[in-house]
Amino acid sequence: MQGTIAFLCAIFLGSAAQADAFSDSRGIWMRDDGNAKVSIAPCGPHLCATNLWIGDTSKGEQTGDKLIMTLKPASQGTLAGKAYDPKRNRTYSMTLTVKKGGLTTRGCIGAGLICKNVRWTPAK
């Protein structure tokens, strides 16, 4: 799968614990390979992940690319749902797990047959 933002996701939540996960997912994040810096913030009724910086643009990723996410609680600290990439016109199934000090996202296409996990840490 191409695209940093294709592996991000965010959250719409109801309980206090899930609200913490929602809050903890918003901010500026650095991908574990150091090639991308992304902002997760509200955009209308959804959350969006927007590329702020891309180190290697050879795979088509650019600053300003956006992923629009519609997620719901799956379990405490884990959110799941869909993410739409308007640049590539693709919808991914997404899971985001919030843990102290970072996020782990899982993006899948092809009915979950092709998936990739990505670790994110707070940008400094």
Helices and strands as residue ranges (DSSP letters): G 5-7, H 16-25, E 27-31, E 36-43, E 46-54, E 66-75, E 78-85, E 90-99, E 102-109, E 114-122
